[in-house]
């Protein structure tokens, strides 16, 4: 037992101090590498914290190359000891804020504390510069011990209380490490107060053991944190797969129902053809052929563009890879909502213009993920217009928004926007959809140079659906496409204007 005590009391000479300082340098380098790989700030703060403590202790180990470094620059290490201790407290608090997500748990308090650290750092910087300007070394140390330390002690007590209240999984390990180094520092100070300098060397092994135990707890906490992040990412990926499968099953079920309806209508036509007279049969056949056409259109409406589905999911995957899980969940929910709205609207012969624009907004939100600066969508609706009372065919506008994205804005550099405007005219409503893309002419030139050319049936399909809708609802809806060049809104762009000729409701 006596030999063990002698071993610890000679920690600065027998290699224990050298081991502690070497571990700190290793942890600083290791966690810096983890930060460069994972971009998590708590790795950076912990790396700086370990480095600062290692440099502060560099003069402790005797009979080592570290002592040689210390004696090569003794004045530097003397002057920077207190500033390093000051920096250690600040960086350690930033480490706690990041790893325990205290900013999200207590935003007002953390904001106040961050402002305090900036202010106290600037004040301390003035005292530190005073060491070189007016020989203010003693004044700097007095400010540290009698100004900064008491205030920091108050913040430490508040911080421990707030950490205990959080539900973070790693809070126990953080508190154990924090209390270990605190207790070790207190014991060293208590055992050496009022004694000679060699007493500090004799009891400093308590501080070294405190550092080693503290870093064990912190390293363990960081490992648990990484495991938690990995499990959460797997959970989000599983949920994404489940949501996609659920939506795919719903779409397949709807398509089967539509196909069954088509078969039933066709069978009914065959039966009627065998029983009815030619003239009467012609009218009935025309009626059911129109219904079959409408069912075919409904089937087409229920098929979301596979390129859009792939790109939306790929963009959500990018957020997962970049650990932006909040954005991934947000876009996943929007994607699911869009699929549901599309499938629900495909069961209806008509929906309101308000519902159609809501679908369009969700669609553009997801499509714009692949643009660095996104696509700015603005809607200007006249005050006297009630969108819920204007009926249009479901998903009528989607092909036009898709053309704006893929053919107009995709190849444009700079600001990208789409403006939607609804006004009431003498014969009904006027709906305008305009973008500031490259225009149809430039888009056709780009498409002509591609090896594989995509044939769009969106325009012709929209025209056929409008004609069918006009017959069924006894309205007169039509649209035209206008190419803009060098007008007040920009150098180029395409505008689609829908004339919804019906009585305006005020």
FIRO-865432 format. One line per field, with one value per residue (C-alpha): x, y, z. Coordinates in nm, 3 decimals, decimal comma. Last residue first. Layout:
! FIRO-865432
X	X/... $
Y	Y/... $
Z	Z/... $
***
This chain:
! FIRO-865432
X	-6,897/-6,945/-6,824/-7,053/-6,866/-6,596/-6,282/-6,020/-5,689/-5,371/-5,035/-4,732/-4,377/-4,060/-3,785/-3,601/-3,791/-4,107/-4,122/-4,099/-3,792/-3,945/-4,268/-4,416/-4,794/-4,979/-5,359/-5,634/-6,000/-6,302/-6,655/-6,910/-7,184/-7,055/-7,039/-6,957/-6,704/-6,537/-6,494/-6,339/-6,116/-6,000/-5,909/-5,708/-5,528/-5,437/-5,303/-5,089/-4,957/-4,866/-4,495/-4,253/-3,916/-3,617/-3,321/-2,998/-3,052/-2,976/-3,341/-3,431/-3,196/-3,342/-3,697/-3,616/-3,476/-3,797/-4,025/-3,884/-3,571/-3,771/-3,926/-4,254/-4,621/-4,946/-5,252/-5,612/-5,891/-6,240/-6,575/-6,716/-6,649/-6,328/-6,250/-5,883/-5,651/-5,272/-5,001/-4,636/-4,352/-3,998/-3,633/-3,344/-3,011/-2,926/-3,206/-3,188/-3,432/-3,653/-3,835/-3,848/-3,850/-3,997/-4,235/-4,337/-4,425/-4,631/-4,820/-4,866/-5,003/-5,272/-5,552/-5,487/-5,861/-6,096/-6,203/-6,464/-6,459/-6,651/-6,359/-6,147/-6,366/-6,278/-6,356/-6,007/-5,828/-5,580/-5,209/-5,000/-4,622/-4,392/-4,015/-3,824/-3,539/-3,199/-2,992/-3,259/-3,312/-3,558/-3,775/-3,973/-4,091/-4,220/-4,356/-4,576/-4,700/-4,791/-4,963/-5,172/-5,285/-5,358/-5,589/-5,768/-5,834/-5,950/-6,219/-6,240/-6,413/-6,494/-6,364/-6,175/-5,849/-5,874/-5,823/-5,519/-5,360/-5,430/-5,288/-4,970/-4,923/-4,968/-4,709/-4,459/-4,527/-4,465/-4,141/-4,039/-4,071/-3,911/-3,607/-3,581/-3,572/-3,327/-3,065/-2,798/-2,635/-2,707/-3,066/-3,111/-2,975/-3,229/-3,512/-3,376/-3,368/-3,727/-3,841/-3,632/-3,774/-4,135/-4,087/-3,935/-4,221/-4,478/-4,776/-5,026/-5,372/-5,445/-5,391/-5,651/-5,891/-5,835/-5,910/-6,226/-6,329/-6,269/-6,476/-6,757/-6,737/-6,745/-7,049/-7,241/-7,126/-7,234/-7,576/-7,621/-7,499/-7,713/-8,026/-7,944/-7,831/-8,115/-8,036/-7,985/-7,639/-7,480/-7,621/-7,433/-7,106/-7,149/-7,213/-6,899/-6,701/-6,846/-6,764/-6,409/-6,353/-6,490/-6,255/-5,963/-6,054/-6,071/-5,736/-5,583/-5,712/-5,560/-5,225/-5,223/-5,296/-5,025/-4,774/-4,869/-4,813/-4,488/-4,361/-4,459/-4,293/-3,971/-3,957/-4,032/-3,747/-3,513/-3,623/-3,557/-3,215/-3,125/-3,240/-3,033/-2,721/-2,778/-2,822/-2,505/-2,314/-2,442/-2,357/-2,000/-1,982/-2,104/-1,837/-1,571/-1,705/-1,708/-1,356/-1,238/-1,357/-1,191/-0,856/-0,884/-0,978/-0,683/-0,454/-0,614/-0,561/-0,201/-0,150/-0,115/0,265/0,335/0,110/0,287/0,616/0,491/0,466/0,138/-0,133/-0,392/-0,245/-0,492/-0,801/-0,693/-0,612/-0,941/-1,145/-0,985/-1,060/-1,420/-1,474/-1,305/-1,534/-1,847/-1,818/-1,739/-2,038/-2,263/-2,171/-2,223/-2,567/-2,672/-2,604/-2,965/-3,103/-3,428/-3,342/-3,414/-3,074/-2,903/-3,097/-2,989/-2,627/-2,632/-2,771/-2,492/-2,230/-2,369/-2,319/-1,964/-1,890/-1,982/-1,750/-1,466/-1,486/-1,456/-1,237/-1,013/-0,999/-1,011/-0,733/-0,525/-0,555/-0,471/-0,163/-0,043/-0,114/0,230/0,087/0,083/0,193/-0,013/-0,282/-0,350/-0,474/-0,694/-0,853/-0,902/-1,075/-1,333/-1,387/-1,424/-1,671/-1,890/-1,885/-1,948/-2,239/-2,403/-2,379/-2,535/-2,830/-2,898/-2,864/-3,121/-3,369/-3,334/-3,368/-3,438/-3,344/-3,020/-2,950/-2,905/-2,706/-2,402/-2,408/-2,463/-2,222/-1,943/-2,008/-1,965/-1,634/-1,516/-1,582/-1,427/-1,116/-1,072/-1,036/-0,791/-0,591/-0,600/-0,465/-0,174/-0,093/0,152/0,347/0,356/0,492/0,749/0,884/0,936/1,228/1,173/0,822/0,944/1,211/0,948/0,748/1,057/1,041/1,230/0,947/0,582/0,408/0,511/0,266/-0,033/-0,193/-0,113/-0,298/-0,594/-0,629/-0,599/-0,866/-1,113/-1,035/-1,111/-1,425/-1,545/-1,480/-1,654/-1,950/-1,980/-2,085/-1,942/-1,918/-1,580/-1,403/-1,546/-1,429/-1,078/-1,083/-1,201/-0,891/-0,645/-0,772/-0,813/-0,448/-0,326/-0,528/-0,396/-0,039/-0,103/-0,236/0,048/0,315/0,160/0,162/0,520/0,718/0,826/0,510/0,321/0,564/0,282/0,106/0,401/0,472/0,111/0,137/0,460/0,290/0,000 $
Y	3,722/3,410/3,457/3,295/3,055/3,084/2,940/3,087/2,923/3,113/2,934/3,165/3,088/3,277/3,501/3,830/3,916/4,049/4,382/4,214/4,076/3,766/3,597/3,286/3,250/2,920/2,905/2,747/2,649/2,601/2,652/2,509/2,250/2,026/1,700/1,847/2,100/1,829/1,609/1,898/1,985/1,624/1,612/1,936/1,813/1,488/1,682/1,898/1,616/1,379/1,455/1,259/1,225/1,231/0,999/1,111/1,472/1,752/1,806/1,845/2,143/2,312/2,241/2,402/2,713/2,751/2,672/2,939/2,956/2,974/3,279/3,103/3,195/3,027/3,246/3,161/3,383/3,345/3,411/3,599/3,954/3,861/3,748/3,706/3,421/3,461/3,198/3,303/3,051/3,150/3,071/3,307/3,217/2,972/2,811/2,453/2,305/2,617/2,589/2,229/2,027/2,272/2,470/2,148/1,987/2,291/2,254/1,880/1,935/2,189/1,950/1,723/1,681/1,847/2,198/2,338/2,694/2,724/2,641/2,907/3,187/3,501/3,854/3,914/3,836/3,553/3,615/3,303/3,301/3,003/3,064/2,760/2,626/2,787/2,470/2,311/1,936/2,001/2,210/1,905/1,835/2,186/2,208/1,902/2,024/2,362/2,199/1,974/2,285/2,458/2,171/2,176/2,552/2,508/2,276/1,913/1,735/1,384/1,241/0,917/1,067/1,336/1,082/0,925/1,264/1,389/1,070/1,086/1,455/1,384/1,107/1,336/1,616/1,376/1,255/1,616/1,705/1,378/1,434/1,800/1,697/1,414/1,643/1,380/1,454/1,093/1,128/1,457/1,290/1,007/1,265/1,391/1,034/0,981/1,294/1,201/0,849/0,968/1,245/1,006/0,763/1,039/0,967/0,728/0,802/1,058/0,795/0,569/0,861/0,930/0,568/0,593/0,906/0,729/0,437/0,677/0,835/0,491/0,423/0,719/0,663/0,302/0,408/0,650/0,397/0,120/0,330/0,373/0,010/-0,148/-0,291/-0,648/-0,764/-0,422/-0,391/-0,701/-0,584/-0,237/-0,391/-0,601/-0,287/-0,108/-0,399/-0,424/-0,051/-0,072/-0,361/-0,161/0,130/-0,094/-0,251/0,095/0,199/-0,108/-0,045/0,317/0,207/-0,058/0,198/0,443/0,179/0,063/0,423/0,481/0,158/0,234/0,584/0,447/0,200/0,481/0,692/0,407/0,338/0,706/0,697/0,388/0,557/0,876/0,675/0,479/0,802/0,942/0,622/0,646/1,012/0,926/0,652/0,903/1,147/0,885/0,765/1,123/1,206/0,895/0,987/1,353/1,263/1,025/1,308/1,547/1,301/1,251/1,620/1,536/1,519/1,777/2,028/1,956/2,043/2,400/2,459/2,450/2,708/2,516/2,187/1,929/2,144/2,247/1,891/1,769/2,038/1,961/1,589/1,661/1,876/1,623/1,349/1,569/1,646/1,285/1,154/1,433/1,356/0,982/1,045/1,293/1,046/0,941/1,297/1,338/1,678/1,780/1,661/1,878/2,184/2,137/2,074/2,387/2,606/2,488/2,545/2,890/2,989/2,845/3,034/3,361/3,279/3,169/3,474/3,750/3,656/3,391/3,515/3,886/3,839/3,644/3,926/4,191/3,994/3,980/4,347/4,460/4,768/4,667/4,302/4,174/4,424/4,217/3,943/4,189/4,308/3,948/3,876/4,145/4,007/3,654/3,776/3,934/3,634/3,395/3,610/3,619/3,239/3,220/3,440/3,229/2,915/3,047/3,145/2,820/2,575/2,230/2,309/2,485/2,219/1,959/1,739/1,693/2,053/2,248/2,025/2,083/2,458/2,445/2,261/2,525/2,806/2,631/2,523/2,872/3,017/2,742/2,820/3,192/3,111/2,902/3,133/3,367/3,088/2,872/3,160/3,262/2,907/2,859/2,612/2,502/2,376/2,196/2,023/1,926/1,766/1,567/1,387/1,384/1,558/1,560/1,886/2,141/2,023/2,043/2,355/2,223/1,897/2,083/2,303/2,003/1,802/2,094/2,165/1,802/1,806/2,119/1,968/1,638/1,834/2,018/1,712/1,736/1,353/1,302/1,627/1,602/1,242/1,346/1,626/1,365/1,153/1,445/1,589/1,242/1,163/1,491/1,419/1,064/1,198/1,439/1,157/0,919/1,184/1,253/0,882/0,841/0,804/1,166/1,377/1,089/1,073/1,090/0,811/0,572/0,658/0,577/0,247/0,162/0,230/0,000 $
Z	-5,543/-5,755/-6,113/-6,375/-6,599/-6,863/-6,708/-6,940/-6,847/-6,928/-6,950/-6,941/-7,051/-6,968/-7,098/-7,038/-6,721/-6,556/-6,744/-7,088/-7,262/-7,421/-7,321/-7,486/-7,439/-7,401/-7,435/-7,229/-7,252/-7,026/-7,156/-6,915/-6,954/-6,671/-6,868/-7,210/-7,076/-6,866/-7,174/-7,367/-7,070/-7,041/-7,408/-7,382/-7,068/-7,246/-7,544/-7,317/-7,094/-7,377/-7,351/-7,572/-7,404/-7,632/-7,582/-7,750/-7,650/-7,895/-7,990/-7,621/-7,584/-7,893/-7,772/-7,433/-7,604/-7,805/-7,512/-7,281/-7,062/-6,742/-6,577/-6,500/-6,549/-6,450/-6,513/-6,417/-6,556/-6,415/-6,576/-6,874/-6,749/-6,572/-6,217/-6,133/-6,035/-6,051/-6,013/-6,034/-6,077/-5,985/-6,048/-5,968/-6,128/-6,405/-6,607/-6,738/-6,483/-6,491/-6,823/-6,946/-6,624/-6,374/-6,596/-6,776/-6,440/-6,341/-6,669/-6,625/-6,269/-6,366/-6,458/-6,161/-6,097/-6,351/-6,242/-6,004/-5,864/-5,536/-5,302/-5,471/-5,336/-5,534/-5,406/-5,270/-5,598/-5,560/-5,614/-5,562/-5,536/-5,583/-5,547/-5,674/-5,465/-5,413/-5,468/-5,691/-5,634/-5,354/-5,592/-5,705/-5,349/-5,279/-5,634/-5,582/-5,243/-5,392/-5,690/-5,464/-5,271/-5,603/-5,705/-5,369/-5,402/-5,763/-5,632/-5,743/-6,031/-6,148/-5,823/-5,754/-5,887/-5,620/-5,343/-5,510/-5,574/-5,222/-5,070/-5,278/-5,190/-4,818/-4,831/-5,005/-4,758/-4,468/-4,626/-4,692/-4,322/-4,203/-4,427/-4,320/-3,954/-4,034/-4,179/-4,119/-4,459/-4,565/-4,446/-4,635/-4,947/-4,904/-4,905/-5,238/-5,371/-5,259/-5,446/-5,752/-5,771/-5,725/-5,986/-6,239/-6,179/-6,265/-6,041/-6,196/-6,054/-6,323/-6,594/-6,433/-6,406/-6,774/-6,856/-6,648/-6,840/-7,168/-7,046/-6,954/-7,298/-7,455/-7,241/-7,380/-7,738/-7,716/-7,589/-7,878/-8,137/-7,989/-8,029/-8,396/-8,445/-8,250/-7,912/-7,791/-7,909/-7,872/-7,518/-7,403/-7,556/-7,401/-7,058/-7,087/-7,169/-6,869/-6,638/-6,774/-6,720/-6,365/-6,291/-6,429/-6,203/-5,898/-5,985/-6,028/-5,686/-5,522/-5,694/-5,571/-5,215/-5,228/-5,359/-5,085/-4,816/-4,977/-4,985/-4,624/-4,510/-4,699/-4,548/-4,201/-4,235/-4,344/-4,047/-3,805/-3,958/-3,915/-3,553/-3,482/-3,630/-3,431/-3,110/-3,178/-3,237/-2,908/-2,719/-2,851/-2,751/-2,400/-2,369/-2,473/-2,213/-1,935/-2,013/-2,054/-1,702/-1,558/-1,718/-1,616/-1,258/-1,240/-1,351/-1,098/-0,813/-0,933/-0,856/-0,486/-0,459/-0,729/-0,549/-0,221/-0,393/-0,431/-0,055/0,135/0,198/-0,005/-0,131/-0,001/-0,065/-0,418/-0,517/-0,364/-0,545/-0,883/-0,838/-0,738/-1,046/-1,274/-1,141/-1,135/-1,509/-1,600/-1,402/-1,537/-1,898/-1,846/-1,690/-1,963/-2,244/-2,307/-2,320/-2,124/-1,981/-1,618/-1,489/-1,751/-1,632/-1,269/-1,367/-1,585/-1,306/-1,075/-1,347/-1,430/-1,065/-1,066/-1,389/-1,219/-0,927/-1,165/-1,397/-1,142/-0,846/-1,002/-1,362/-1,282/-1,028/-1,281/-1,538/-1,275/-1,172/-1,533/-1,602/-1,715/-1,892/-2,262/-2,268/-1,976/-2,073/-2,382/-2,148/-1,958/-2,283/-2,397/-2,068/-2,145/-2,496/-2,357/-2,091/-2,362/-2,597/-2,309/-2,182/-2,527/-2,536/-2,189/-2,284/-2,595/-2,384/-2,134/-2,405/-2,604/-2,311/-2,459/-2,820/-2,724/-2,462/-2,734/-2,488/-2,717/-2,842/-2,520/-2,325/-2,580/-2,570/-2,189/-2,233/-2,481/-2,230/-1,928/-2,122/-2,270/-1,919/-1,822/-2,136/-2,055/-1,703/-1,833/-2,127/-1,951/-1,783/-2,096/-2,305/-2,046/-2,020/-2,396/-2,429/-2,069/-2,159/-2,471/-2,267/-2,010/-2,290/-2,397/-2,066/-1,735/-1,548/-1,658/-1,550/-1,813/-2,079/-1,847/-2,001/-2,351/-2,277/-2,124/-2,433/-2,667/-2,484/-2,490/-2,858/-2,950/-2,734/-2,911/-3,254/-3,173/-3,027/-3,357/-3,561/-3,914/-3,934/-4,106/-4,018/-3,667/-3,626/-3,733/-3,473/-3,223/-3,278/-3,273/-2,943/-2,791/-2,873/-2,721/-2,405/-2,390/-2,413/-2,123/-1,902/-1,997/-1,930/-1,589/-1,503/-1,632/-1,307/-1,257/-1,241/-1,077/-0,783/-0,525/-0,716/-0,696/-0,331/-0,246/-0,433/-0,247/0,087/0,000 $
***
